[in-house]
Amino acid sequence: MLENIIQHFSTLDQRPIERLAFLVGGLLIFWIIEGAIPLFQNQYKKTKLRHAVVNFSFTLIHLLIHTFLAIVIIQLSDWCKAKQFGLVYWLQASIVSTILISFLVLDFFGGWLVHITEHKVKFLWQFHVVHHADNNVDVTTGLRHHPIESILRGCFFFMGILLSGAPMYAVMIFQTILIVATAFTHANIRLPKWLDTALSYILVSPNMHKVHHHWKQPYTDTNYGAILSIWDRLLGTFAHLDAQQIKYGLDRYYPNEKDEDFLLLLKKPFTKME
């Protein structure tokens, strides 16, 4: 069983259509769920579909960029294996331990660390703010990242691979889970409060991540995790806010009526923001 899983994920990078199916499938599933049990009745500028098209346009660019990043990821992972470089080789980890170590390191570097860096470094924040400017957070918001941010996140992911020594099967397992987790945490879904709270002790839950999208600091600068909530809890960046108090958007940087202006969102980070 374990060998079959390892074999499947070891070659998943060679099957882009299957990886795209995970992305689209996750979107569709949570799109349906958020329509059935919405957390908020979002007030879209025109329609939910038009909002999705704007956000998905960023994803198409990201997928093009990731095609090139994937080449570097494969080269780094193969180099680590050839040189026996990284935690999984230094610790002579078993397959299960390799998956666990790789997952923890990649989630820290590719999730928490890059995210807090984007919030703390003003130049990088100008690009990340595109994600926060969405006034109607739903499952498609997880796809809304400026191309420059996609490159930055790739660089932090490279660091995670070098430190962990993650083999390709571990990288693919992490990235597959990340795709589903991103859709889940951004989806406009209403979970029972007890369930959301229980999940948030280990995983980033929908309500936990919605706090991060609140328009007002200091809440915007909390809950940076991607999959695991443990980094926020261990490093003092966890915050709780009742879902009914959350308001989306950042009109300090973009007029709220422009949050679906695709060309403005692409160009604005290159101009000075106050």
C-alpha positions as CSV (number, residue, x, y, z in Angstrom):
1,M,0.0,0.0,0.0
2,L,2.7,2.5,1.1
3,E,4.9,1.5,-1.9
4,N,2.0,2.2,-4.3
5,I,1.4,5.6,-2.8
6,I,5.1,6.4,-3.1
7,Q,5.2,5.2,-6.7
8,H,2.2,7.3,-7.6
9,F,3.5,10.5,-6.1
10,S,7.0,10.0,-7.3
11,T,5.9,10.5,-10.9
12,L,3.0,12.9,-10.3
13,D,5.1,15.8,-11.5
14,Q,5.1,14.2,-14.9
15,R,1.3,14.2,-15.1
16,P,0.2,17.8,-15.2
17,I,-3.3,17.0,-16.2
18,E,-3.8,14.9,-13.1
19,R,-2.4,17.7,-10.9
20,L,-4.7,20.2,-12.6
21,A,-7.6,17.8,-11.9
22,F,-6.9,18.1,-8.2
23,L,-7.0,21.9,-8.4
24,V,-10.2,22.1,-10.5
25,G,-11.8,19.3,-8.5
26,G,-11.1,20.9,-5.2
27,L,-12.5,24.2,-6.5
28,L,-15.7,22.7,-7.7
29,I,-16.3,20.7,-4.5
30,F,-15.9,23.7,-2.3
31,W,-17.8,25.9,-4.8
32,I,-20.8,23.6,-4.4
33,I,-20.4,23.4,-0.6
34,E,-20.1,27.2,-0.1
35,G,-23.3,27.6,-2.2
36,A,-25.1,25.2,0.2
37,I,-23.8,26.4,3.6
38,P,-22.3,29.9,3.1
39,L,-20.6,31.7,5.9
40,F,-21.5,35.1,4.4
41,Q,-23.9,36.2,1.7
42,N,-21.1,37.8,-0.4
43,Q,-22.0,41.0,-2.3
44,Y,-20.3,40.4,-5.7
45,K,-19.8,43.4,-8.0
46,K,-21.7,41.6,-10.7
47,T,-21.8,37.9,-10.4
48,K,-20.0,35.2,-8.5
49,L,-18.8,33.8,-11.8
50,R,-17.2,37.1,-12.9
51,H,-15.5,37.3,-9.6
52,A,-14.1,33.8,-10.1
53,V,-12.9,34.6,-13.6
54,V,-10.9,37.6,-12.3
55,N,-9.3,35.4,-9.6
56,F,-8.7,32.4,-11.9
57,S,-6.9,34.7,-14.4
58,F,-4.2,35.1,-11.8
59,T,-4.0,31.3,-11.5
60,L,-3.4,30.9,-15.2
61,I,-0.4,33.1,-14.9
62,H,0.7,31.3,-11.8
63,L,0.5,27.9,-13.6
64,L,2.7,29.2,-16.4
65,I,5.3,30.4,-13.8
66,H,5.0,27.2,-11.9
67,T,5.9,25.2,-15.0
68,F,9.4,26.8,-14.8
69,L,9.6,26.6,-11.0
70,A,8.8,22.9,-11.2
71,I,12.0,22.3,-13.2
72,V,14.0,23.9,-10.4
73,I,12.1,21.9,-7.8
74,I,12.9,18.6,-9.5
75,Q,16.6,19.6,-9.9
76,L,16.9,20.5,-6.3
77,S,15.2,17.4,-5.0
78,D,17.4,15.2,-7.3
79,W,20.5,17.1,-6.2
80,C,19.6,16.5,-2.5
81,K,19.2,12.8,-3.2
82,A,22.5,12.5,-5.1
83,K,24.4,14.4,-2.4
84,Q,22.4,13.0,0.5
85,F,21.8,16.6,1.6
86,G,19.0,17.6,3.9
87,L,17.4,16.5,7.1
88,V,15.8,13.3,5.8
89,Y,19.3,12.0,4.7
90,W,21.2,13.3,7.8
91,L,18.7,11.6,10.1
92,Q,18.5,8.5,7.9
93,A,14.7,8.8,8.0
94,S,12.3,6.1,7.1
95,I,9.7,6.7,4.3
96,V,7.1,7.7,6.8
97,S,9.5,10.0,8.7
98,T,10.7,11.4,5.4
99,I,7.1,12.4,4.4
100,L,6.5,13.9,7.9
101,I,9.8,15.9,8.0
102,S,9.4,17.1,4.5
103,F,5.8,18.1,5.2
104,L,6.7,20.1,8.3
105,V,9.6,21.9,6.7
106,L,7.8,22.7,3.4
107,D,4.7,23.9,5.3
108,F,6.9,26.2,7.5
109,F,8.9,27.7,4.6
110,G,6.3,27.6,1.8
111,G,3.4,28.5,4.1
112,W,4.1,30.4,7.3
113,L,7.6,32.0,6.8
114,V,7.1,33.3,3.3
115,H,3.7,34.7,4.3
116,I,4.9,36.6,7.4
117,T,7.8,37.9,5.3
118,E,5.3,39.3,2.7
119,H,3.5,41.1,5.5
120,K,6.6,42.5,7.2
121,V,8.6,43.7,4.1
122,K,6.9,46.7,2.6
123,F,8.0,46.0,-1.0
124,L,6.7,42.4,-0.9
125,W,3.5,43.5,0.8
126,Q,2.7,45.6,-2.2
127,F,2.3,42.4,-4.2
128,H,0.7,40.3,-1.5
129,V,-2.0,43.0,-0.9
130,V,-3.6,41.9,-4.2
131,H,-4.7,38.8,-2.4
132,H,-6.1,40.8,0.6
133,A,-7.9,43.3,-1.6
134,D,-10.6,40.8,-2.4
135,N,-13.8,42.1,-0.8
136,N,-15.6,38.8,-1.3
137,V,-13.4,35.9,0.0
138,D,-14.5,32.6,-1.4
139,V,-12.9,29.4,-2.7
140,T,-11.4,31.3,-5.7
141,T,-9.6,33.8,-3.5
142,G,-7.0,31.2,-2.7
143,L,-6.0,31.5,-6.4
144,R,-5.6,35.2,-6.3
145,H,-1.8,35.9,-6.2
146,H,0.2,38.4,-8.1
147,P,2.8,36.8,-10.4
148,I,5.7,38.3,-8.5
149,E,4.3,36.8,-5.3
150,S,4.2,33.4,-7.1
151,I,8.0,33.7,-7.8
152,L,8.7,34.7,-4.2
153,R,6.8,31.7,-2.8
154,G,8.7,29.5,-5.2
155,C,12.0,30.8,-3.8
156,F,11.0,30.0,-0.2
157,F,9.8,26.6,-1.3
158,F,13.3,26.0,-2.8
159,M,14.8,26.7,0.7
160,G,12.4,24.2,2.2
161,I,13.5,21.5,-0.2
162,L,17.2,22.2,0.5
163,L,16.8,22.0,4.3
164,S,14.5,19.0,4.3
165,G,16.1,17.2,1.4
166,A,12.5,16.3,0.3
167,P,12.3,13.6,-2.4
168,M,9.8,14.2,-5.2
169,Y,7.2,11.9,-3.7
170,A,7.2,13.9,-0.5
171,V,7.1,17.2,-2.5
172,M,4.1,16.0,-4.5
173,I,2.2,14.7,-1.4
174,F,2.7,18.1,0.2
175,Q,1.6,20.1,-2.8
176,T,-1.4,18.0,-3.4
177,I,-2.6,18.5,0.2
178,L,-1.8,22.2,-0.1
179,I,-4.1,22.6,-3.1
180,V,-7.0,21.1,-1.2
181,A,-6.2,23.0,2.0
182,T,-6.1,26.3,0.2
183,A,-9.5,25.7,-1.3
184,F,-10.9,24.7,2.1
185,T,-9.5,27.6,4.1
186,H,-10.7,30.2,1.7
187,A,-14.1,28.7,0.9
188,N,-17.0,30.7,2.1
189,I,-18.4,27.8,4.2
190,R,-20.0,27.7,7.6
191,L,-18.8,24.9,9.8
192,P,-20.2,24.2,13.2
193,K,-18.2,26.4,15.6
194,W,-17.0,23.4,17.7
195,L,-15.7,21.7,14.6
196,D,-13.9,24.7,13.2
197,T,-12.4,25.4,16.7
198,A,-11.3,21.8,17.1
199,L,-9.7,21.7,13.6
200,S,-7.8,25.0,14.3
201,Y,-5.7,23.4,17.0
202,I,-3.8,21.5,14.3
203,L,-5.0,22.6,10.9
204,V,-5.8,26.1,9.5
205,S,-9.6,26.1,9.6
206,P,-11.8,28.3,7.5
207,N,-12.7,30.7,10.3
208,M,-9.1,30.9,11.4
209,H,-8.0,32.0,8.0
210,K,-10.9,34.4,7.5
211,V,-9.5,36.3,10.5
212,H,-6.3,36.9,8.4
213,H,-8.5,38.5,5.7
214,H,-10.1,40.9,8.1
215,W,-9.7,44.5,6.8
216,K,-8.2,45.9,10.0
217,Q,-4.9,45.3,11.7
218,P,-3.7,43.7,13.9
219,Y,-5.9,40.9,12.6
220,T,-4.5,41.1,9.1
221,D,-1.1,40.3,10.5
222,T,-2.0,37.0,12.2
223,N,-2.8,33.4,11.2
224,Y,-0.2,33.1,8.5
225,G,-0.2,29.3,8.3
226,A,-1.1,27.4,5.1
227,I,-2.0,23.9,6.2
228,L,-0.8,23.6,9.8
229,S,-1.9,26.0,12.5
230,I,0.9,24.9,14.9
231,W,3.3,27.6,13.6
232,D,1.0,30.4,14.5
233,R,0.3,28.9,17.9
234,L,4.0,28.2,18.6
235,L,5.3,31.5,17.3
236,G,2.7,33.8,18.8
237,T,0.9,34.9,15.6
238,F,-2.4,33.1,16.3
239,A,-5.6,35.2,16.7
240,H,-9.3,34.5,17.1
241,L,-12.2,36.7,16.0
242,D,-15.8,35.8,15.8
243,A,-16.7,35.2,12.2
244,Q,-19.6,37.7,12.3
245,Q,-17.2,40.5,13.2
246,I,-15.0,39.9,10.1
247,K,-15.1,42.4,7.2
248,Y,-13.0,41.8,4.1
249,G,-11.0,44.1,1.9
250,L,-8.3,46.7,2.2
251,D,-9.6,50.0,0.9
252,R,-6.5,51.8,2.1
253,Y,-4.7,50.5,-1.0
254,Y,-7.5,49.9,-3.5
255,P,-11.0,51.5,-3.8
256,N,-13.4,48.7,-2.8
257,E,-15.2,49.1,-6.1
258,K,-11.9,48.3,-8.0
259,D,-11.2,44.9,-6.3
260,E,-12.1,43.1,-9.5
261,D,-10.1,45.3,-11.8
262,F,-7.6,42.8,-13.1
263,L,-5.3,45.2,-14.9
264,L,-5.2,47.6,-12.0
265,L,-4.4,44.7,-9.6
266,L,-1.5,43.7,-11.9
267,K,0.0,47.2,-12.2
268,K,-0.7,48.8,-8.9
269,P,2.1,47.0,-6.9
270,F,4.7,48.6,-9.1
271,T,3.6,52.1,-8.0
272,K,4.2,53.7,-4.6
273,M,1.7,52.7,-1.9
274,E,1.2,54.8,1.2
